[in-house]
């Protein structure tokens, strides 16, 4: 269990990305739903708490929560044979059948309350959420049917190709990895008896249908939510596709450990398990632990200049309020702006997500710089209700194109400007 995440996420123990934890939480829930015998109060709590956590982990997480809910529904209705209640159906039997589904109602409530609570938190705190590229569903359907002459058919081709060509570990691609998990599931299935056999079969079917659904939804999200550059290059594809694969691996490992504690399992099953675990990049895991202190110091030194910039901004504003900032980092891919955004999160109600952080004529091999006039820049600042402009990193191009809209004799890095709506000026603080 300790090594399973590094099989797919080699940098799991040195990253702040949530994807591996999302996969492990999902896999854990799949396992405890299978292990669970009845839906008494303890079982409802035991499933309900991680279900709430899973729902809150990421925007895509409710999809996994509903897969879990579907497994529970199938278990109650078919494995536990509550569908027989509806034989010779009448009003009384319908009520009895609906009453047998009370765990589904509870778990559905947990998912909805968790999800809605997060949305309310975002709304009340005015938290900025990175937006998509605004592509319509109609355009996506045309792309899927190859009816649209845009970049989207190429995204679909790249996505399908990645499933075959990108390696999950060693020489194993998405399909082979899925087959290995299917083989594990079959070997466990052979050792199960009675209701457990039926339950595992149903759960496995739903898990693999869920995998197909997830792969399709990820493709649609690349078409809908990502910029053209990110979609064509399948930004973070390994990380996103690894969520579901990590969940299935974790599910299998959990069941093997659980079954081993109950009875003997065939030796061949452990050989297969050891084969997969042996392919985990353990060297990365050990190196991360060994270099932990040194890495933390290096990261602190990198972030220090951004911390200093954020502290400078806080000396110029009322830190009890939140403001909308326009941050300039010329000839940058967004890395600097994201770190600075994090550093001022406690005083920030919004930031320039859609209007560009690098302005003017694009540089060589540059897809991020937005070419707008000084008048367009000026209008954006006032029409979209920005409070401050922070010139974190500017160059001569920015000075030549936009200096005239600032109320200052000269522009330089690190300057903070207040947008004065009464005088229609942008004043240096």
C-alpha positions as CSV (number, residue, x, y, z in Angstrom):
1,X,0.0,0.0,0.0
2,X,2.9,2.3,0.7
3,X,4.5,1.6,-2.7
4,X,1.4,1.4,-4.8
5,X,1.0,5.1,-5.5
6,X,4.6,5.5,-6.8
7,X,3.9,2.7,-9.3
8,X,1.8,5.3,-11.3
9,X,2.8,8.6,-9.6
10,X,6.6,8.3,-9.4
11,X,6.9,11.6,-7.5
12,X,4.0,10.9,-5.1
13,X,6.1,11.6,-2.0
14,X,7.5,14.9,-3.3
15,X,4.4,16.5,-4.9
16,X,1.5,18.6,-3.7
17,X,-0.8,17.3,-6.5
18,X,-4.0,15.7,-5.1
19,X,-4.5,13.2,-7.9
20,X,-2.8,10.1,-6.3
21,X,-4.6,10.7,-3.0
22,X,-7.9,11.0,-4.9
23,X,-7.2,7.7,-6.6
24,X,-6.3,6.0,-3.3
25,X,-9.3,7.3,-1.5
26,X,-11.6,6.1,-4.4
27,X,-9.9,2.7,-4.3
28,X,-10.2,2.5,-0.5
29,X,-13.9,3.2,-0.8
30,X,-14.4,0.5,-3.5
31,X,-12.7,-2.0,-1.2
32,X,-14.6,-1.2,2.0
33,X,-17.9,-1.3,0.1
34,X,-17.0,-4.8,-1.0
35,X,-15.8,-5.9,2.5
36,X,-18.9,-4.4,4.1
37,X,-21.5,-7.1,5.0
38,X,-24.5,-5.0,6.2
39,X,-25.4,-1.4,6.3
40,X,-25.7,-0.8,10.0
41,X,-24.9,2.5,11.7
42,X,-21.1,1.7,11.9
43,X,-20.9,0.7,8.3
44,X,-22.7,3.9,7.2
45,X,-20.3,6.0,9.1
46,X,-17.3,4.0,7.9
47,X,-18.4,4.5,4.3
48,X,-19.9,7.9,4.6
49,X,-16.9,9.8,6.1
50,X,-14.4,8.8,3.3
51,X,-17.2,9.4,0.8
52,X,-17.5,13.0,2.0
53,X,-13.7,13.4,1.8
54,X,-13.6,11.9,-1.7
55,X,-16.3,14.3,-2.9
56,X,-14.3,17.3,-1.7
57,X,-10.9,16.4,-3.1
58,X,-11.3,17.7,-6.6
59,X,-14.0,19.0,-9.1
60,X,-14.0,15.6,-10.9
61,X,-14.3,13.7,-7.6
62,X,-18.1,13.6,-7.5
63,X,-18.0,11.3,-10.5
64,X,-16.1,8.7,-8.4
65,X,-18.5,9.3,-5.5
66,X,-21.5,8.4,-7.8
67,X,-19.7,5.3,-9.0
68,X,-19.5,4.2,-5.4
69,X,-23.2,5.0,-4.9
70,X,-24.0,2.9,-8.0
71,X,-22.1,-0.1,-6.5
72,X,-24.0,0.3,-3.2
73,X,-27.3,0.5,-5.0
74,X,-26.5,-2.7,-7.0
75,X,-25.4,-4.4,-3.8
76,X,-28.6,-3.6,-2.0
77,X,-31.0,-4.3,-4.8
78,X,-29.5,-7.3,-6.5
79,X,-26.8,-9.0,-4.3
80,X,-29.0,-8.7,-1.2
81,X,-32.0,-9.6,-3.5
82,X,-34.3,-6.8,-2.3
83,X,-35.7,-6.7,-5.8
84,X,-37.7,-9.8,-4.8
85,X,-39.8,-7.5,-2.6
86,X,-41.4,-6.1,-5.8
87,X,-42.8,-9.5,-6.8
88,X,-46.6,-9.2,-7.1
89,X,-46.1,-5.5,-6.6
90,X,-48.4,-3.4,-4.5
91,X,-48.3,-0.1,-2.6
92,X,-47.0,-1.8,0.6
93,X,-44.2,-3.6,-1.2
94,X,-43.1,-0.5,-3.0
95,X,-42.8,1.3,0.4
96,X,-40.8,-1.7,1.8
97,X,-38.5,-1.7,-1.2
98,X,-37.9,2.1,-1.0
99,X,-37.2,1.6,2.8
100,X,-34.5,-1.0,2.0
101,X,-32.7,1.7,0.0
102,X,-32.2,4.0,3.0
103,X,-28.4,3.7,2.9
104,X,-28.5,5.0,-0.7
105,X,-30.5,8.1,0.5
106,X,-27.9,8.7,3.3
107,X,-24.9,8.4,1.0
108,X,-26.5,10.5,-1.7
109,X,-27.2,13.2,0.9
110,X,-23.5,13.1,2.0
111,X,-22.3,13.6,-1.6
112,X,-24.7,16.5,-2.2
113,X,-24.1,18.2,1.1
114,X,-20.3,17.9,0.7
115,X,-20.4,19.2,-2.9
116,X,-22.8,22.0,-2.2
117,X,-20.9,23.1,0.9
118,X,-17.7,23.5,-1.2
119,X,-19.6,25.6,-3.8
120,X,-21.1,27.8,-1.0
121,X,-17.6,28.2,0.4
122,X,-16.3,29.3,-3.0
123,X,-19.2,31.7,-3.4
124,X,-19.0,33.3,0.1
125,X,-15.2,33.8,0.0
126,X,-15.1,35.0,-3.6
127,X,-12.5,32.5,-4.5
128,X,-11.1,32.7,-8.0
129,X,-11.5,29.5,-10.1
130,X,-9.5,29.0,-13.2
131,X,-11.9,29.0,-16.2
132,X,-12.1,27.0,-19.4
133,X,-11.9,28.0,-23.0
134,X,-15.6,28.3,-23.4
135,X,-16.2,25.7,-26.1
136,X,-19.8,24.7,-26.6
137,X,-21.2,21.2,-26.2
138,X,-22.4,21.4,-29.8
139,X,-18.8,22.0,-31.0
140,X,-17.5,19.0,-29.0
141,X,-20.2,16.7,-30.5
142,X,-19.2,17.9,-34.0
143,X,-15.5,17.2,-33.2
144,X,-16.3,13.7,-31.9
145,X,-18.2,13.0,-35.1
146,X,-15.4,14.5,-37.1
147,X,-17.7,17.2,-38.5
148,X,-15.8,20.3,-37.3
149,X,-12.7,21.6,-39.1
150,X,-10.8,22.7,-36.0
151,X,-8.0,21.5,-33.8
152,X,-10.4,19.2,-31.9
153,X,-10.2,16.1,-34.1
154,X,-6.4,16.2,-33.5
155,X,-7.0,16.3,-29.8
156,X,-9.2,13.2,-30.1
157,X,-6.5,11.4,-32.2
158,X,-3.7,12.4,-29.7
159,X,-5.9,11.2,-26.8
160,X,-6.6,7.8,-28.3
161,X,-3.0,7.4,-29.3
162,X,-1.8,8.2,-25.7
163,X,-3.9,5.3,-24.4
164,X,-1.9,2.9,-26.5
165,X,1.5,4.6,-26.6
166,X,2.0,6.3,-23.2
167,X,3.5,3.9,-20.7
168,X,2.0,3.6,-17.2
169,X,5.2,1.8,-16.0
170,X,8.0,0.0,-17.9
171,X,6.4,-1.1,-21.2
172,X,2.8,-1.3,-19.9
173,X,0.2,1.0,-21.5
174,X,-3.3,1.8,-20.3
175,X,-4.9,-1.3,-21.9
176,X,-2.3,-3.8,-20.5
177,X,-2.5,-2.2,-17.1
178,X,-6.3,-2.6,-17.1
179,X,-6.0,-6.2,-18.2
180,X,-3.6,-6.9,-15.3
181,X,-6.1,-5.5,-12.8
182,X,-8.8,-7.6,-14.5
183,X,-6.7,-10.7,-14.1
184,X,-6.2,-9.9,-10.4
185,X,-9.9,-9.4,-10.0
186,X,-10.6,-12.8,-11.6
187,X,-8.1,-14.6,-9.4
188,X,-9.8,-13.1,-6.3
189,X,-13.2,-13.9,-7.7
190,X,-12.3,-17.6,-8.0
191,X,-11.6,-17.7,-4.3
192,X,-14.8,-16.0,-3.2
193,X,-17.9,-17.9,-2.2
194,X,-21.7,-17.4,-2.3
195,X,-22.8,-13.7,-2.0
196,X,-19.2,-12.5,-2.1
197,X,-18.7,-14.0,-5.5
198,X,-21.8,-12.2,-6.9
199,X,-20.9,-9.0,-5.1
200,X,-17.4,-8.9,-6.5
201,X,-18.7,-9.7,-10.0
202,X,-21.1,-6.8,-9.9
203,X,-18.6,-4.4,-8.4
204,X,-16.0,-5.3,-11.0
205,X,-18.4,-4.7,-13.8
206,X,-19.3,-1.3,-12.5
207,X,-15.6,-0.4,-11.9
208,X,-14.6,-1.3,-15.5
209,X,-17.7,0.5,-16.9
210,X,-16.7,3.4,-14.7
211,X,-13.2,3.3,-16.2
212,X,-14.6,3.5,-19.8
213,X,-16.9,6.4,-18.7
214,X,-14.0,8.2,-17.0
215,X,-11.8,7.9,-20.1
216,X,-14.6,9.4,-22.2
217,X,-15.3,12.2,-19.8
218,X,-11.6,13.1,-19.6
219,X,-11.6,13.4,-23.4
220,X,-14.6,15.7,-23.3
221,X,-13.0,17.8,-20.6
222,X,-9.9,18.3,-22.8
223,X,-12.1,19.5,-25.5
224,X,-14.3,21.7,-23.3
225,X,-12.1,23.0,-20.5
226,X,-8.6,23.3,-21.9
227,X,-7.0,25.8,-24.1
228,X,-6.0,24.7,-27.6
229,X,-2.3,24.4,-26.7
230,X,-3.1,22.4,-23.5
231,X,-5.6,20.2,-25.2
232,X,-3.4,19.3,-28.2
233,X,-0.5,18.5,-25.9
234,X,-2.8,16.6,-23.4
235,X,-1.6,18.6,-20.5
236,X,-1.1,16.5,-17.3
237,X,-2.6,13.4,-19.1
238,X,-0.5,10.9,-17.1
239,X,-1.6,12.5,-13.9
240,X,-5.3,12.6,-14.8
241,X,-5.5,9.1,-16.3
242,X,-3.5,7.7,-13.4
243,X,-6.3,8.6,-10.9
244,X,-8.5,5.7,-12.0
245,X,-5.7,3.3,-12.5
246,X,-4.3,4.0,-9.1
247,X,-7.8,3.5,-7.6
248,X,-8.1,0.0,-9.2
249,X,-4.6,-1.0,-8.1
250,X,-5.3,0.2,-4.6
251,X,-8.6,-1.7,-4.6
252,X,-6.9,-5.0,-5.6
253,X,-4.1,-4.6,-3.0
254,X,-6.6,-3.9,-0.3
255,X,-8.6,-6.9,-1.1
256,X,-5.6,-9.2,-1.3
257,X,-4.4,-8.0,2.1
258,X,-7.9,-8.4,3.6
259,X,-8.3,-11.9,2.1
260,X,-4.9,-13.0,3.3
261,X,-6.0,-12.0,6.9
262,X,-9.0,-14.3,6.5
263,X,-7.8,-17.3,4.6
264,X,-5.0,-18.6,2.3
265,X,-4.8,-17.4,-1.2
266,X,-3.1,-19.1,-4.2
267,X,0.6,-18.5,-4.5
268,X,0.2,-17.3,-8.1
269,X,-1.8,-14.4,-7.0
270,X,1.0,-13.2,-4.8
271,X,3.6,-13.7,-7.6
272,X,1.5,-11.4,-9.8
273,X,1.1,-8.9,-7.0
274,X,4.8,-8.8,-6.3
275,X,5.5,-8.4,-10.0
276,X,3.5,-5.2,-10.1
277,X,4.9,-3.8,-6.9
278,X,8.5,-4.7,-7.9
279,X,8.1,-2.4,-10.9
280,X,7.5,0.6,-8.7
281,X,10.3,3.2,-8.9
282,X,11.5,2.6,-5.4
283,X,14.7,4.5,-6.0
284,X,12.7,7.7,-6.5
285,X,10.8,7.0,-3.3
286,X,14.1,6.5,-1.3
287,X,15.8,9.5,-3.0
288,X,12.9,11.7,-2.1
289,X,13.1,10.7,1.6
290,X,16.9,11.1,1.6
291,X,16.9,14.5,0.0
292,X,13.8,15.8,1.8
293,X,15.5,18.4,3.9
294,X,17.7,19.6,1.1
295,X,14.7,19.8,-1.3
296,X,12.6,21.8,1.2
297,X,15.5,24.3,1.6
298,X,15.8,24.7,-2.2
299,X,12.1,25.2,-2.6
300,X,12.0,27.8,0.2
301,X,14.8,29.8,-1.5
302,X,12.9,29.7,-4.8
303,X,9.7,31.0,-3.2
304,X,11.4,33.6,-1.0
305,X,11.4,36.3,-3.6
306,X,7.6,35.8,-4.1
307,X,7.0,35.9,-0.4
308,X,9.0,39.1,-0.2
309,X,6.8,40.6,-3.1
310,X,3.6,39.5,-1.3
311,X,4.8,41.0,2.0
312,X,5.6,44.3,0.2
313,X,2.0,44.4,-1.3
314,X,0.6,43.8,2.2
315,X,2.4,46.8,3.5
316,X,0.5,49.0,1.0
317,X,-3.0,47.7,1.4
318,X,-5.5,47.0,4.2
319,X,-4.9,43.3,4.9
320,X,-8.4,43.0,6.4
321,X,-9.9,43.3,3.0
322,X,-9.6,41.4,-0.3
323,X,-8.8,42.9,-3.7
324,X,-8.8,42.1,-7.4
325,X,-5.2,42.2,-8.7
326,X,-3.8,42.4,-12.2
327,X,-0.3,40.9,-12.1
328,X,2.2,41.4,-14.9
329,X,4.9,38.8,-15.5
330,X,6.3,39.4,-19.0
331,X,7.5,36.5,-21.2
332,X,6.4,33.9,-18.7
333,X,4.3,30.7,-19.0
334,X,2.3,31.6,-15.9
335,X,4.7,30.0,-13.4
336,X,5.6,33.2,-11.7
337,X,2.0,34.5,-11.6
338,X,0.7,31.2,-10.0
339,X,3.3,31.3,-7.2
340,X,2.6,35.0,-6.5
341,X,-1.2,34.3,-6.7
342,X,-0.7,31.7,-3.9
343,X,1.4,34.1,-1.9
344,X,-1.3,36.8,-1.8
345,X,-4.3,34.4,-1.6
346,X,-5.4,35.8,1.8
347,X,-5.9,39.4,0.4
348,X,-7.0,38.4,-3.1
349,X,-10.6,38.3,-4.3
350,X,-9.6,37.8,-8.0
351,X,-6.7,37.9,-10.4
352,X,-6.2,38.2,-14.2
353,X,-7.1,34.7,-15.2
354,X,-8.4,35.4,-18.8
355,X,-6.8,38.6,-19.9
356,X,-3.2,37.5,-19.9
357,X,-0.3,38.2,-17.6
358,X,2.2,38.9,-20.4
359,X,1.2,41.6,-22.8
360,X,2.3,42.9,-26.2
361,X,3.7,41.2,-29.2
362,X,4.3,37.4,-28.6
363,X,7.9,36.4,-28.1
364,X,9.6,33.5,-29.9
365,X,7.8,30.2,-29.4
366,X,5.4,32.0,-27.1
367,X,1.7,31.1,-26.8
368,X,0.9,33.0,-23.6
369,X,1.5,36.6,-24.4
370,X,-1.7,38.5,-25.3
371,X,-1.4,41.2,-27.9
372,X,-3.7,44.1,-26.8
373,X,-3.4,47.9,-27.2
374,X,-2.8,50.2,-24.2
375,X,-6.4,51.4,-24.6
376,X,-7.7,47.9,-24.4
377,X,-5.5,47.2,-21.3
378,X,-6.7,50.4,-19.7
379,X,-10.4,49.6,-20.4
380,X,-10.0,46.0,-19.0
381,X,-8.6,47.4,-15.7
382,X,-11.6,49.7,-15.2
383,X,-14.5,47.8,-16.8
384,X,-13.6,44.5,-15.0
385,X,-13.2,46.3,-11.6
386,X,-9.6,45.6,-10.8
387,X,-8.2,47.3,-7.7
388,X,-4.5,47.1,-8.2
389,X,-1.9,46.4,-10.9
390,X,1.3,44.7,-9.7
391,X,4.3,44.9,-12.0
392,X,6.2,41.9,-10.8
393,X,8.4,41.3,-13.9
394,X,8.3,43.7,-16.8
395,X,10.6,44.5,-19.8
396,X,11.2,47.2,-22.3
397,X,8.4,46.0,-24.6
398,X,5.9,46.5,-21.8
399,X,7.3,49.9,-20.9
400,X,7.2,51.1,-24.5
401,X,3.6,49.9,-25.1
402,X,1.8,50.6,-21.8
403,X,3.8,53.2,-19.7
404,X,1.6,56.1,-20.8
405,X,-1.5,54.7,-18.9
406,X,0.3,54.7,-15.6
407,X,0.6,57.8,-13.4
408,X,4.4,57.5,-12.9
409,X,7.6,58.9,-14.4
410,X,9.1,55.5,-14.9
411,X,8.1,51.8,-14.6
412,X,10.1,49.1,-12.9
413,X,9.8,45.7,-11.4
414,X,8.0,45.4,-8.0
415,X,5.8,48.5,-8.4
416,X,2.2,48.4,-7.1
417,X,-0.4,50.7,-8.7
418,X,-3.9,51.6,-7.4
419,X,-6.7,51.9,-9.8
420,X,-8.5,55.2,-8.9
421,X,-12.0,55.1,-10.4
422,X,-12.8,58.7,-9.3
423,X,-9.9,60.3,-11.2
424,X,-9.7,57.5,-13.9
425,X,-6.0,57.2,-13.2
426,X,-3.6,54.3,-12.3
427,X,-1.5,55.7,-9.4
428,X,1.8,54.5,-8.1
429,X,1.8,53.6,-4.4
